């Protein structure tokens, strides 16, 4: 098992999970330079006010001890205390706002990258884990600001000022104090790499928990129908226990910092009190000097705590940022994309596959789905892809949409290789209705306008009427604003399918891909939809995947696929004579005499 150097130079194993460096963290911390500068200025000014308080208190005690008049000192000290508190409050507000900007910028960056990842990345990852990175991981970055990183700048100035003042008062007491604190700081630095690793593991466990919960909730009806509620709850409970155990490990390591720091402060106080008392007794320093030294010692505690908090926050944030950066570092779908727009040639087929081979990537051995597939679709015609499940029909559509690139051969649209054109330009010419006809949570209007954001209400209603969904709007009091539920759960399977088709028709693209578009329709709606598709296909190039051959018997061309290969091409009548597989499929659906 290989090892690499971590943040503090210690070795770590590759299986510790993704890690980020401090250099990668810095760009996330400065989204608003004005707010940042304001917070730093307030931190510096606050440090000055904090340092003035022990100095004035020491002078007050000295005057009392020497029976001199106090004059304006009490009033000045009171003003400094009040103004310092107000500055601290305003600085805290600025830091909270800065922290929210950090989270906002990080989430936007992460979401922008996620929505542009290659489809293969979504095949390999769990959705719940990705959601966890946007939610809980990004929130941890806020702690870097709100728990003292910017405050530590003023704290550092306060620390330096306090040390200088203590050096002036009594170098011996300062030396003893520094010795005690140096041991504590060294111990805390030794703990930080452990905290970073433990925090990364904890966030990973939270991602697993979110994935398990998303899986169960998204299929809650299936889970309950199968009587698997208790088993799913137990499985999610195990993930929750894993997250709990990981969180306890973080808490256990974090807890080491508190006693180390607390013991160091108590020892420093006792040493100063004991040795300082002796020095007062011998007349080497006065009571005012000892009290002033103690006040500056207490003043040191706050910035040291801020520095310890900053180190702890950075350690935790680096674990979370590692998971964020793991996604951000992934190449997006368009990083190496061509910028040329798609300009179809009039003399070329609208769609053509030329000796296409494709294999899904796998950890052990790639799974070949298409092998040497070739066929062309002239512009304005309708082509049907038929064949048994697993023949490669849906994969063919995925290659046309360029969700994947062919392993060998080429996919051409209007004569242009899809790899040589801009993806957005390509997809703007293709309407795609997937096999499971996904419907987005929201209203009918939201779903219909997904591909046609400028469509008018009249156009939306026409599209719904075209797929026999007009009654859906008329019977809903909210009309087009009627909610469809999460994943379209408030619609029937057939309604979801027709809504997806209406969405594709509304986009008015020159190419239309329909994957099992009539799978969830009854005979009446199937006939209505077939008539609508006949109208929609006029002047368009349409490719249809269908198990119900009755819906495609009048297609201009039918391509028979099996085992990732093209077995035959032709019309319905031609294939009944030329293709045994097609004849068998037709016979099973009573479209041909049984053999």
VOFIBA-510957 format. One record per residue (C-alpha): x, y, z. Coordinates in pm, whole numbers, padded with zeros to 5 digits, always signed. Example, Ala and Ser with C-alpha at 12.3 -4.5 7.8 and 13.67 -1.06 7.14 Angstrom:
BEGIN
+01230-00450+00780 +01367-00106+00714 
This chain:
BEGIN
+00000+00000+00000 +00156+00328-00108 +00204+00627+00119 +00231+01001+00061 +00324+01302+00267 +00035+01483+00433 -00022+01845+00529 +00230+01845+00812 +00485+01620+00643 +00371+01300+00812 +00312+00992+00607 -00042+00891+00525 -00190+00597+00341 -00363+00635+00006 -00679+00487+00155 -00711+00776+00401 -00933+00938+00138 -00903+01250-00075 -00698+01532+00071 -00650+01898-00010 -00360+02130+00059 -00367+02467+00235 -00285+02628-00101 -00607+02482-00247 -00802+02614+00051 -00697+02978+00014 -00898+03067-00302 -01218+02961-00126 -01155+03201+00163 -01145+03526-00030 -01468+03560-00227 -01534+03914-00098 -01215+04114-00060 -01396+04422+00078 -01551+04228+00364 -01223+04049+00426 -01024+04373+00446 -01288+04522+00676 -01274+04222+00908 -00893+04230+00916 -00888+04604+00991 -01138+04556+01274 -00929+04267+01402 -00616+04484+01409 -00796+04777+01572 -00952+04540+01824 -00607+04409+01908 -00497+04764+01989 -00797+04819+02216 -00735+04486+02387 -00368+04567+02455 -00457+04908+02594 -00677+04762+02868 -00408+04582+03077 -00171+04875+03034 -00431+05120+03167 -00529+04881+03447 -00164+04853+03550 -00134+05233+03553 -00451+05259+03765 -00315+05015+04022 +00018+05195+04028 -00154+05530+04093 -00366+05382+04370 -00056+05220+04521 +00130+05553+04509 -00176+05756+04622 -00175+05961+04302 -00497+06102+04148 -00670+05874+03893 -00793+06167+03681 -00933+06052+03343 -00802+05692+03350 -01123+05514+03470 -01337+05686+03206 -01086+05608+02928 -01068+05244+03037 -01448+05217+03034 -01469+05371+02686 -01200+05134+02554 -01381+04831+02697 -01718+04933+02545 -01579+05033+02205 -01368+04717+02192 -01679+04506+02256 -01871+04686+01979 -01585+04633+01735 -01574+04264+01825 -01948+04233+01758 -01927+04402+01419 -01623+04195+01324 -01813+03880+01418 -02096+03986+01186 -01854+04046+00896 -01693+03708+00953 -02031+03533+00953 -02117+03701+00623 -01777+03604+00484 -01837+03246+00596 -02169+03237+00411 -01996+03368+00098 -01740+03089+00131 -02017+02829+00145 -02208+02993-00141 -01905+03012-00369 -01801+02656-00289 -02148+02519-00352 -02180+02703-00680 -01839+02577-00793 -01924+02222-00693 -02271+02222-00850 -02138+02376-01172 -01879+02098-01193 -02118+01818-01096 -02376+01911-01358 -02105+01902-01624 -01936+01576-01526 -01926+01300-01785 -02221+01062-01758 -01974+00782-01679 -01894+00955-01348 -02259+00936-01244 -02260+00569-01341 -01972+00509-01099 -02085+00728-00806 -02378+00734-00568 -02604+01037-00589 -02641+01066-00213 -02265+01097-00168 -02252+01377-00425 -02536+01556-00246 -02348+01521+00083 -02047+01699-00064 -02263+01994-00164 -02436+02003+00176 -02229+01906+00477 -01877+01921+00328 -01914+02278+00206 -02056+02387+00542 -01735+02284+00715 -01543+02544+00516 -01739+02816+00698 -01564+02717+01019 -01231+02821+00874 -01347+03184+00886 -01599+03182+01170 -01375+02987+01409 -01079+03215+01402 -00869+03218+01086 -00924+03589+01020 -00965+03663+01389 -00629+03500+01447 -00466+03784+01250 -00572+04032+01519 -00508+03766+01778 -00153+03728+01654 -00100+04103+01690 -00247+04087+02039 -00017+03797+02120 +00289+03982+01993 +00192+04298+02182 +00129+04103+02501 +00463+03925+02472 +00645+04256+02424 +00467+04408+02724 +00546+04101+02937 +00908+04117+02824 +00926+04478+02942 +00765+04394+03276 +00970+04083+03361 +01179+03876+03112 +01217+03588+03359 +00842+03537+03402 +00799+03560+03025 +01064+03292+02966 +00892+03052+03205 +00553+03120+03042 +00685+03064+02689 +00848+02737+02792 +00519+02597+02922 +00322+02713+02618 +00579+02585+02367 +00534+02229+02497 +00155+02262+02464 +00172+02400+02110 +00405+02120+02000 +00159+01864+02139 -00134+02028+01956 +00054+02033+01624 +00118+01662+01664 -00257+01601+01700 -00369+01804+01396 -00282+01547+01120 -00485+01288+01310 -00777+01529+01323 -00759+01597+00948 -00771+01227+00863 -01048+01154+01111 -01256+01445+00979 -01222+01322+00620 -01337+00975+00726 -01630+01124+00914 -01747+01318+00609 -01710+01006+00397 -01935+00817+00639 -02191+01099+00622 -02182+01063+00243 -02252+00688+00273 -02542+00764+00509 -02691+01019+00269 -02658+00772-00019 -02834+00496+00172 -03115+00730+00278 -03159+00868-00075 -03175+00512-00210 -03449+00407+00032 -03659+00723+00004 -03647+00729-00376 -03786+00374-00382 -04005+00393-00071 -04309+00240-00243 -04108-00056-00367 -03949-00100-00024 -04286-00106+00153 -04449-00331-00104 -04164-00579-00061 -04194-00571+00318 -03835-00450+00338 -03889-00140+00553 -03726-00291+00861 -03428-00419+00664 -03374-00084+00493 -03409+00099+00824 -03152-00136+00975 -02913-00083+00684 -02948+00295+00712 -02906+00263+01088 -02575+00086+01032 -02461+00374+00811 -02574+00619+01080 -02375+00420+01336 -02072+00437+01110 -02110+00815+01086 -02155+00829+01464 -01841+00625+01527 -01643+00843+01287 -01778+01157+01455 -01682+01020+01796 -01328+00961+01669 -01314+01325+01558 -01449+01436+01896 -01197+01215+02076 -00905+01366+01888 -01043+01720+01915 -01085+01669+02288 -00708+01626+02323 -00659+01990+02224 -00879+02128+02504 -00700+01968+02804 -00357+02032+02652 -00434+02400+02617 -00615+02421+02952 -00336+02251+03147 -00078+02473+02979 -00268+02788+03078 -00313+02672+03436 +00053+02579+03468 +00157+02912+03319 -00072+03098+03562 +00056+02902+03864 +00419+02951+03762 +00369+03325+03713 +00174+03355+04038 +00430+03159+04238 +00750+03299+04091 +00600+03648+04054 +00488+03644+04420 +00844+03565+04526 +00979+03845+04310 +00728+04089+04462 +00830+03974+04810 +01197+04037+04728 +01116+04377+04580 +01234+04290+04229 +00896+04392+04084 +00595+04575+04227 +00240+04457+04278 +00122+04671+03983 +00377+04504+03757 +00271+04155+03868 -00097+04236+03817 -00016+04386+03475 +00182+04075+03381 -00109+03852+03484 -00352+04065+03283 -00130+04036+02976 -00105+03660+03040 -00483+03635+03039 -00483+03846+02724 -00254+03589+02563 -00500+03311+02630 -00762+03441+02384 -00532+03469+02078 -00371+03137+02161 -00718+02986+02173 -00798+03152+01840 -00482+03011+01686 -00558+02664+01821 -00915+02697+01689 -00785+02814+01352 -00546+02519+01326 -00824+02278+01424 -01070+02440+01179 -00819+02425+00895 -00747+02059+00970 -01117+01972+00961 -01176+02188+00654 -00894+02021+00461 -01060+01685+00509 -01389+01823+00372 -01215+02022+00099 -01041+01705-00016 -01380+01553-00097 -01489+01874-00268 -01167+01901-00470 -01198+01536-00573 -01503+01639-00775 -01371+01980-00884 -01053+01819-01020 -01250+01580-01239 -01256+01688-01603 -01597+01812-01708 -01777+01676-02009 -01678+01982-02213 -01322+02051-02092 -01164+01909-02407 -01470+01965-02623 -01452+02108-02974 -01589+02460-03009 -01716+02430-03367 -02096+02455-03402 -02286+02179-03577 -02361+02274-03939 -02530+01978-04112 -02459+01917-04480 -02762+01892-04704 -02619+01594-04894 -02540+01388-04581 -02768+01158-04380 -02906+01335-04075 -02783+01051-03849 -02523+00791-03934 -02330+00531-03736 -02017+00406-03911 -01868+00081-03776 -01936+00191-03417 -01803-00015-03128 -01864+00082-02769 -01773-00069-02433 -01878+00062-02093 -01572+00120-01872 -01537-00127-01587 -01287-00193-01308 -01195-00538-01435 -01280-00569-01805 -01478-00328-02027 -01824-00457-02121 -01872-00443-02497 -02228-00334-02582 -02203-00239-02950 -01972-00393-03206 -01935-00278-03565 -02276-00109-03582 -02349+00079-03905 -02668+00236-04038 -02781+00576-04163 -03101+00778-04125 -03191+01019-04407 -03328+01357-04305 -03705+01371-04250 -03749+00993-04218 -03845+00766-03932 -03620+00481-03823 -03708+00223-03560 -03457+00022-03355 -03593-00312-03242 -03447-00616-03074 -03440-00802-02743 -03340-00634-02416 -02967-00572-02393 -02925-00548-02769 -02771-00199-02744 -03064+00016-02854 -03056+00268-02567 -02677+00278-02584 -02705+00380-02947 -02916+00679-02843 -02664+00765-02569 -02388+00778-02832 -02599+01000-03062 -02658+01238-02768 -02286+01203-02691 -02336+01101-02333 -02052+00866-02421 -01802+00858-02707 -01770+00555-02930 -01475+00330-02849 -01420+00286-03223 -01590+00409-03539 -01785+00734-03557 -02130+00880-03498 -02221+01152-03747 -02496+01413-03744 -02547+01585-04076 -02212+01447-04192 -02016+01589-03896 -01847+01360-03644 -02011+01440-03310 -01666+01453-03149 -01573+01747-03371 -01861+01975-03271 -01971+02159-02959 -02191+01942-02738 -02442+02220-02670 -02475+02282-03043 -02527+01909-03099 -02789+01863-02828 -02976+02175-02932 -03073+01980-03246 -03189+01666-03064 -03503+01603-02863 -03462+01300-02637 -03727+01108-02444 -03564+00851-02218 -03696+00506-02147 -03803+00583-01788 -03942+00927-01893 -03807+01123-01594 -04025+01406-01466 -03872+01677-01249 -04025+01782-00919 -04219+02103-00971 -04511+02207-01187 -04629+02108-01532 -04505+02444-01655 -04156+02385-01508 -04129+02049-01682 -04252+02168-02020 -04024+02470-02022 -03714+02268-01941 -03608+02262-02306 -03811+02563-02421 -03782+02830-02148 -03948+03100-02364 -04255+02899-02462 -04590+03071-02408 -04877+02919-02212 -05066+02864-02538 -04774+02665-02677 -04752+02462-02358 -05122+02378-02378 -05093+02283-02747 -04807+02044-02664 -05013+01881-02390 -05313+01845-02620 -05088+01684-02882 -05007+01401-02642 -05362+01372-02504 -05280+01540-02170 -05520+01832-02204 -05753+01683-01942 -05467+01688-01691 -05463+02068-01703 -05840+02109-01714 -05907+01896-01409 -05635+02063-01199 -05742+02386-01030 -05387+02521-01062 -05374+02454-01437 -05021+02462-01571 -04896+02538-01219 -05023+02202-01090 -04749+02016-00901 -04636+01677-01035 -04462+01562-00715 -04114+01426-00660 -04018+01236-00975 -04372+01289-01109 -04523+01067-00842 -04860+01245-00870 -04889+01133-01233 -04951+00788-01371 -04677+00608-01561 -04844+00687-01891 -04890+01053-01798 -04524+01084-01708 -04429+00932-02041 -04654+01163-02239 -04537+01469-02042 -04178+01385-02132 -04279+01351-02497 -04465+01684-02487 -04148+01841-02348 -03948+01704-02639 -04208+01812-02896 -04213+02163-02749 -03839+02200-02802 -03902+02164-03178 -03566+02003-03255 -03494+01864-03605 -03400+01525-03459 -03625+01333-03220 -03511+01028-03020 -03791+00828-02855 -03680+00544-02627 -03976+00311-02560 -04209+00610-02586 -04527+00400-02564 -04413+00157-02297 -04657+00279-02027 -04956+00363-02245 -05284+00182-02278 -05424+00104-02621 -05635+00424-02639 -05355+00660-02543 -05110+00466-02755 -05324+00529-03062 -05361+00899-02972 -04990+00935-02916 -04905+00754-03239 -05121+01003-03428 -04947+01292-03249 -04605+01150-03332 -04706+01113-03695 -04776+01486-03701 -04464+01574-03501 -04244+01362-03725 -04332+01557-04035 -04018+01738-04146 -03819+01579-03862 -03574+01295-03842 -03714+01051-03588 -03551+00748-03428 -03774+00525-03218 -03689+00236-02989 -03992+00013-02952 -04084-00327-02817 -04437-00289-02949 -04379-00339-03319 -04734-00225-03398 -04622+00133-03333 -04339+00120-03588 -04461-00108-03867 -04498+00198-04092 -04146+00329-04019 -03934+00414-04323 -03661+00186-04188 -03637-00070-03911 -03296-00171-03776 -03282-00507-03599 -03020-00524-03323 -02910-00824-03120 -02599-00873-02908 -02470-00529-03005 -02473-00601-03378 -02701-00503-03666 -02867-00820-03793 -03092-00666-04058 -03235-00342-04196 -03546-00277-04399 -03918-00213-04385 -04162-00424-04187 -04258-00636-04485 -03897-00677-04598 -03782-00789-04254 -04062-01044-04219 -03899-01223-04511 -03531-01144-04445 -03486-01154-04063 -03572-01463-03855 -03536-01261-03532 -03774-00989-03651 -04019-01249-03774 -04007-01414-03431 -04065-01082-03254 -04356-01002-03486 -04511-01346-03437 -04502-01306-03057 -04698-00981-03098 -04942-01133-03348 -04808-00923-03634 -04695-01227-03833 -04796-01592-03855 -04613-01819-03612 -04337-02024-03763 
